[in-house]
Amino acid sequence: MRDYYEILGVPKTASTEDIKKSFRQLALKYHPDRNPDNKEENEKKFKEIAEAYEILSDQEKRAGYDRFGHEGLKGFTSRGFTGFEDIFETFQDVFSGNSIFDGFFGGTQRGHRNRPSGTHLRVEITISFKEAATGTNKTITLKRNEICAACSGRGAKGKDAIIACSTCHGHGVIIQGQGFFSIQSTCPRCQGQGEMIKTPCSVCQGTGRVRKEKEITVKIPAGIEDGTRMRITREGEPSRDGSVRGDLYCDIFVAPDQVFERHGNDLIYELPVSFTQATFGTEVNIPTLDGPVSLKIISGTKSGEIITVKKHGLPDIHSHHKGNLLVRVIIETPAGISSEQEKILKEFAKTEDYSTINVPRKIR
């Protein structure tokens, strides 16, 4: 994975303001709408700089990254940006007040942000380790409140079924006291709506909402990590007036694998070999995500030694690059041996020089 400081083009000593400034400049440079001829590639770069800014703009995440690199971010969950509009909404404070960005991202979207959106929803999706490696589409069935079609969300049976509130006389507020000491408060009877339902809708019972099932296909990218939260915009519940939906948050959980252990985009596989195989060398077949491959064990291989099989790890979620498969060789001691084997080993033991074996070694 690329260095986040390198992605933003700033030194490790950069201030928060310098990081924000660089993020804005790069966001403008790589915005897909500004580069229509290479939109897909620039959108990837746009997501990459957004991820870098997400880490370096957060003091806690930045401290972990500065100390341990990408390994220092394992306790944090990535936002998992779905597109440039998602990025703009997440970091709106960075872009606000800039007419250039307003033109790119559209005034309609910003106008929507000034209206109360509908309720956000959250689901959990569990996928297999193989699905995380290759990417997958998951169709989920979601139960959510929808605007009642019979009454268009008003909750009343026809237009004549809505009357002005008799307490606030249609104003939605009541005023108590007189002159300088008057107090204005929300009408307790109509809850500030200024109107009351005389005859409720028979379909939604006056709520303006009905419960419905909705099937949604979630595209999960290859290389996604356990615990990643994805946001699907406008797939939550509708707002009161039906103009702006909330978002759907998908928490992705990856089932552990029985063979491989994941470390970032690299995979670790423990390969048991016998004493003689490690001593004389051998060639064995090992499993990978792409099928078995042949691996050469050179003579004199020590227990715990790592052999790197390049590009057989997991794909990076933001690029086409793949991690490596790290094969850890484990020399197994036989639990039981035959009398003939015991005789041979005793003869071998007589030839060993223990003075070179039992020497304290520096811990690596």
C-alpha positions as CSV (number, residue, x, y, z in Angstrom):
1,M,0.0,0.0,0.0
2,R,1.2,3.5,-0.8
3,D,2.4,5.9,1.8
4,Y,-0.4,8.4,2.8
5,Y,2.0,11.3,2.9
6,E,3.2,10.5,-0.5
7,I,-0.3,10.3,-1.9
8,L,-1.1,13.8,-0.6
9,G,2.3,15.1,-1.5
10,V,3.1,16.4,1.9
11,P,6.0,15.8,4.4
12,K,5.5,13.9,7.7
13,T,5.9,17.2,9.5
14,A,3.0,18.8,7.6
15,S,0.4,20.7,9.6
16,T,-3.3,19.9,9.6
17,E,-3.9,23.0,7.5
18,D,-1.3,21.9,4.9
19,I,-2.8,18.5,4.7
20,K,-6.3,20.0,4.1
21,K,-4.9,22.4,1.5
22,S,-3.2,19.5,-0.4
23,F,-6.4,17.4,-0.2
24,R,-8.5,20.2,-1.8
25,Q,-6.0,20.7,-4.6
26,L,-5.7,17.0,-5.4
27,A,-9.5,16.6,-5.2
28,L,-9.9,19.4,-7.8
29,K,-7.2,17.9,-10.0
30,Y,-8.5,14.3,-10.0
31,H,-12.2,15.0,-9.9
32,P,-13.8,12.6,-12.5
33,D,-16.0,15.3,-13.9
34,R,-12.9,17.3,-14.8
35,N,-11.3,14.3,-16.5
36,P,-14.1,12.8,-18.5
37,D,-11.7,10.9,-20.8
38,N,-10.2,8.9,-18.0
39,K,-13.1,9.0,-15.5
40,E,-12.7,5.5,-14.0
41,E,-8.9,5.9,-13.2
42,N,-9.3,9.4,-11.8
43,E,-12.2,8.2,-9.5
44,K,-9.8,5.6,-8.1
45,K,-7.2,8.3,-7.4
46,F,-9.9,10.5,-6.0
47,K,-10.9,7.7,-3.5
48,E,-7.2,7.1,-2.7
49,I,-6.5,10.7,-1.7
50,A,-9.8,10.7,0.3
51,E,-8.6,7.7,2.3
52,A,-5.2,9.4,2.9
53,Y,-6.9,12.5,4.1
54,E,-9.3,10.5,6.3
55,I,-6.3,9.1,8.2
56,L,-4.0,12.1,8.3
57,S,-6.7,14.6,9.3
58,D,-7.6,12.5,12.4
59,Q,-5.0,13.0,15.1
60,E,-5.4,9.6,16.7
61,K,-5.3,7.7,13.4
62,R,-2.3,9.8,12.2
63,A,-0.4,9.0,15.4
64,G,-0.9,5.3,14.9
65,Y,0.1,5.5,11.3
66,D,3.2,7.5,12.0
67,R,4.3,5.0,14.6
68,F,3.5,1.7,12.9
69,G,2.5,2.5,9.3
70,H,-0.6,0.7,7.9
71,E,-0.3,-1.9,10.7
72,G,-1.1,0.9,13.2
73,L,-4.6,1.3,11.6
74,K,-5.9,-2.2,12.3
75,G,-8.1,-1.0,15.2
76,F,-9.8,1.6,13.0
77,T,-12.6,1.1,10.6
78,S,-12.5,2.6,7.1
79,R,-15.5,4.5,5.8
80,G,-15.3,2.6,2.5
81,F,-16.2,5.5,0.2
82,T,-18.7,4.5,-2.5
83,G,-18.0,7.5,-4.9
84,F,-17.0,11.1,-5.2
85,E,-20.4,12.4,-4.0
86,D,-20.0,10.2,-0.9
87,I,-16.6,11.7,-0.3
88,F,-17.9,15.3,-0.8
89,E,-20.7,14.7,1.7
90,T,-18.3,13.2,4.2
91,F,-15.8,16.1,4.0
92,Q,-18.2,18.9,3.2
93,D,-16.5,21.2,5.7
94,V,-13.3,21.0,3.6
95,F,-15.0,22.0,0.4
96,S,-17.7,24.4,1.7
97,G,-17.6,28.0,0.5
98,N,-15.7,27.1,-2.7
99,S,-17.7,27.9,-5.8
100,I,-15.5,25.5,-8.0
101,F,-16.5,22.5,-5.9
102,D,-20.1,23.7,-5.7
103,G,-20.2,23.5,-9.5
104,F,-18.7,20.0,-9.6
105,F,-20.9,18.5,-6.9
106,G,-24.1,20.3,-7.8
107,G,-26.2,22.7,-5.8
108,T,-29.1,20.3,-5.6
109,Q,-27.1,17.9,-3.4
110,R,-26.0,20.8,-1.1
111,G,-29.6,22.0,-1.0
112,H,-30.7,18.6,0.1
113,R,-28.3,18.7,3.0
114,N,-30.2,21.7,4.4
115,R,-33.3,19.6,4.7
116,P,-33.7,17.0,7.3
117,S,-33.2,13.6,5.7
118,G,-35.0,10.4,6.5
119,T,-33.9,7.8,9.0
120,H,-30.5,6.1,8.3
121,L,-30.6,2.3,8.4
122,R,-27.9,-0.2,9.2
123,V,-27.5,-3.9,8.3
124,E,-24.8,-6.5,8.9
125,I,-23.5,-8.6,6.0
126,T,-21.3,-11.6,6.6
127,I,-19.2,-12.9,3.7
128,S,-16.7,-15.7,3.3
129,F,-12.9,-15.2,3.1
130,K,-13.0,-16.2,-0.6
131,E,-15.7,-13.6,-1.3
132,A,-13.6,-10.9,0.4
133,A,-10.7,-11.9,-1.9
134,T,-12.6,-11.9,-5.1
135,G,-15.4,-9.4,-4.4
136,T,-19.1,-10.3,-4.6
137,N,-22.6,-9.0,-4.9
138,K,-25.0,-9.6,-2.0
139,T,-28.7,-9.2,-2.3
140,I,-30.3,-8.3,1.0
141,T,-34.0,-7.9,1.9
142,L,-34.6,-4.8,3.9
143,K,-37.7,-3.8,5.8
144,R,-38.2,-0.1,5.9
145,N,-41.0,2.5,6.2
146,E,-42.2,3.9,2.9
147,I,-44.6,6.8,2.1
148,C,-48.1,5.6,2.0
149,A,-49.3,5.7,-1.6
150,A,-53.0,5.9,-0.7
151,C,-52.6,9.3,1.1
152,S,-49.2,10.4,-0.3
153,G,-47.8,10.4,3.2
154,R,-50.3,12.9,4.7
155,G,-52.0,10.3,6.9
156,A,-55.5,11.6,6.1
157,K,-58.3,10.1,4.1
158,G,-58.7,12.8,1.4
159,K,-57.9,16.5,1.5
160,D,-61.0,17.4,3.5
161,A,-59.9,15.0,6.2
162,I,-57.2,17.6,7.4
163,I,-58.3,20.5,9.5
164,A,-56.5,23.4,11.1
165,C,-55.4,22.8,14.7
166,S,-57.9,24.4,17.1
167,T,-55.3,25.1,19.7
168,C,-52.8,27.1,17.6
169,H,-55.3,28.0,14.7
170,G,-52.9,26.6,12.1
171,H,-49.8,28.4,13.2
172,G,-48.0,25.5,14.8
173,V,-47.0,27.6,17.8
174,I,-48.7,29.1,20.8
175,I,-47.8,32.4,22.5
176,Q,-48.1,32.8,26.3
177,G,-48.0,36.1,28.1
178,Q,-48.0,39.6,26.7
179,G,-45.6,42.2,25.5
180,F,-41.9,41.9,26.5
181,F,-42.5,38.7,28.6
182,S,-44.4,36.7,25.9
183,I,-43.1,33.2,25.3
184,Q,-43.5,31.3,22.0
185,S,-43.5,27.5,22.1
186,T,-44.4,24.6,19.8
187,C,-48.1,23.7,19.9
188,P,-48.4,20.6,22.1
189,R,-51.5,19.3,20.3
190,C,-50.4,19.3,16.7
191,Q,-46.6,19.1,17.5
192,G,-45.9,22.2,15.4
193,Q,-47.7,21.0,12.2
194,G,-50.5,23.5,12.4
195,E,-53.1,20.9,11.3
196,M,-54.9,17.8,12.5
197,I,-56.1,14.7,10.9
198,K,-59.9,14.4,11.1
199,T,-60.3,11.1,9.3
200,P,-57.1,8.9,9.2
201,C,-56.1,7.0,6.1
202,S,-57.4,3.4,6.3
203,V,-54.2,2.0,4.8
204,C,-51.5,3.6,7.1
205,Q,-53.9,4.3,10.0
206,G,-52.9,8.0,10.0
207,T,-49.1,7.5,10.2
208,G,-48.4,8.4,6.5
209,R,-46.0,5.4,6.4
210,V,-46.3,1.7,5.5
211,R,-43.8,-1.1,6.2
212,K,-42.4,-2.7,3.0
213,E,-39.7,-5.1,2.0
214,K,-37.1,-3.9,-0.4
215,E,-34.4,-6.0,-2.1
216,I,-31.1,-4.2,-2.5
217,T,-27.9,-5.5,-4.2
218,V,-24.7,-4.5,-2.4
219,K,-21.6,-4.6,-4.5
220,I,-18.7,-5.6,-2.2
221,P,-15.3,-4.8,-3.6
222,A,-12.4,-7.3,-3.7
223,G,-10.0,-6.9,-0.8
224,I,-12.5,-5.6,1.7
225,E,-11.4,-5.9,5.3
226,D,-13.4,-7.3,8.2
227,G,-15.4,-4.6,10.0
228,T,-15.5,-2.2,7.0
229,R,-18.6,0.0,6.9
230,M,-20.0,0.8,3.5
231,R,-22.5,3.6,2.9
232,I,-25.2,3.3,0.2
233,T,-26.6,6.8,-0.2
234,R,-30.4,7.4,-0.4
235,E,-31.4,3.8,0.5
236,G,-32.6,4.6,4.0
237,E,-36.1,5.7,4.9
238,P,-37.8,8.8,3.3
239,S,-37.9,12.1,5.1
240,R,-41.2,13.5,6.4
241,D,-42.0,15.3,3.2
242,G,-40.5,12.4,1.1
243,S,-37.9,14.6,-0.6
244,V,-34.6,13.2,1.0
245,R,-34.0,9.6,1.9
246,G,-31.6,8.6,4.6
247,D,-28.6,6.4,3.9
248,L,-28.1,2.6,4.3
249,Y,-24.9,1.6,6.3
250,C,-23.7,-1.9,5.6
251,D,-21.2,-3.3,8.2
252,I,-19.2,-6.0,6.4
253,F,-17.9,-9.0,8.4
254,V,-15.5,-11.5,6.9
255,A,-15.6,-15.0,8.2
256,P,-12.1,-16.3,9.2
257,D,-10.3,-18.7,6.9
258,Q,-9.1,-22.2,8.1
259,V,-5.9,-22.0,6.0
260,F,-4.8,-18.4,5.6
261,E,-4.3,-15.6,8.1
262,R,-4.6,-12.0,6.8
263,H,-2.2,-9.2,7.5
264,G,-3.3,-6.2,5.4
265,N,-3.2,-7.4,1.8
266,D,-0.7,-10.2,2.6
267,L,-1.6,-13.7,3.6
268,I,0.3,-16.0,5.9
269,Y,0.3,-19.7,5.4
270,E,2.1,-22.2,7.8
271,L,3.7,-25.0,5.9
272,P,4.7,-28.1,8.0
273,V,7.8,-29.9,6.7
274,S,9.8,-32.8,8.1
275,F,13.4,-32.5,9.4
276,T,14.8,-34.3,6.4
277,Q,12.8,-32.1,3.9
278,A,14.2,-29.0,5.5
279,T,17.7,-30.4,5.6
280,F,18.0,-31.7,2.1
281,G,15.4,-29.4,0.4
282,T,12.3,-30.4,-1.4
283,E,9.5,-29.2,-3.6
284,V,5.9,-29.2,-2.4
285,N,2.5,-28.0,-3.6
286,I,0.9,-25.2,-1.4
287,P,-2.6,-23.8,-1.6
288,T,-3.3,-20.3,-2.7
289,L,-6.4,-18.3,-3.5
290,D,-5.9,-19.0,-7.1
291,G,-5.2,-22.8,-6.7
292,P,-2.2,-24.9,-5.8
293,V,1.3,-23.8,-6.8
294,S,4.7,-25.4,-6.5
295,L,7.1,-24.1,-3.9
296,K,10.8,-25.0,-3.6
297,I,12.2,-25.5,-0.1
298,I,16.0,-25.0,-0.3
299,S,18.3,-27.2,1.8
300,G,19.1,-25.9,5.2
301,T,15.8,-24.1,5.7
302,K,15.2,-23.2,9.3
303,S,11.9,-23.5,11.2
304,G,10.1,-20.2,11.2
305,E,11.7,-19.0,8.0
306,I,9.4,-17.0,5.7
307,I,9.3,-17.7,2.0
308,T,7.5,-15.0,-0.1
309,V,5.3,-16.0,-3.0
310,K,4.6,-12.7,-4.7
311,K,1.2,-11.5,-5.9
312,H,-0.7,-14.4,-4.3
313,G,-2.2,-12.3,-1.5
314,L,-5.3,-10.1,-1.5
315,P,-6.1,-7.3,-3.9
316,D,-5.8,-3.7,-2.7
317,I,-9.3,-2.3,-2.4
318,H,-8.2,1.0,-4.1
319,S,-6.0,-0.4,-6.9
320,H,-5.3,-3.6,-8.9
321,H,-2.1,-4.4,-6.9
322,K,-2.1,-7.7,-5.0
323,G,-0.3,-8.5,-1.7
324,N,2.0,-11.5,-1.2
325,L,1.6,-15.0,0.3
326,L,4.0,-15.4,3.1
327,V,4.8,-19.0,3.7
328,R,6.1,-19.7,7.2
329,V,8.0,-23.0,7.3
330,I,7.4,-25.1,10.5
331,I,9.7,-28.1,11.0
332,E,7.7,-30.7,12.8
333,T,9.2,-33.1,15.3
334,P,7.8,-36.6,14.8
335,A,5.7,-37.8,17.7
336,G,6.8,-41.4,17.3
337,I,9.5,-43.2,15.4
338,S,10.3,-46.8,14.6
339,S,13.3,-48.7,16.1
340,E,15.1,-48.5,12.9
341,Q,14.7,-44.7,12.7
342,E,15.8,-44.4,16.3
343,K,18.9,-46.3,15.6
344,I,19.8,-44.1,12.6
345,L,19.1,-40.9,14.6
346,K,21.3,-42.0,17.4
347,E,24.1,-42.6,15.0
348,F,23.5,-39.2,13.5
349,A,23.5,-37.6,17.0
350,K,27.0,-38.9,17.6
351,T,28.2,-36.8,14.7
352,E,26.5,-33.5,15.8
353,D,28.6,-30.6,17.3
354,Y,26.4,-29.3,20.1
355,S,28.9,-26.5,20.8
356,T,27.7,-24.7,17.7
357,I,24.1,-25.4,18.3
358,N,23.5,-24.4,22.0
359,V,24.9,-20.9,21.6
360,P,22.7,-18.0,22.8
361,R,21.4,-16.0,19.8
362,K,20.1,-12.5,19.6
363,I,16.3,-12.3,19.6
364,R,15.1,-10.8,16.3
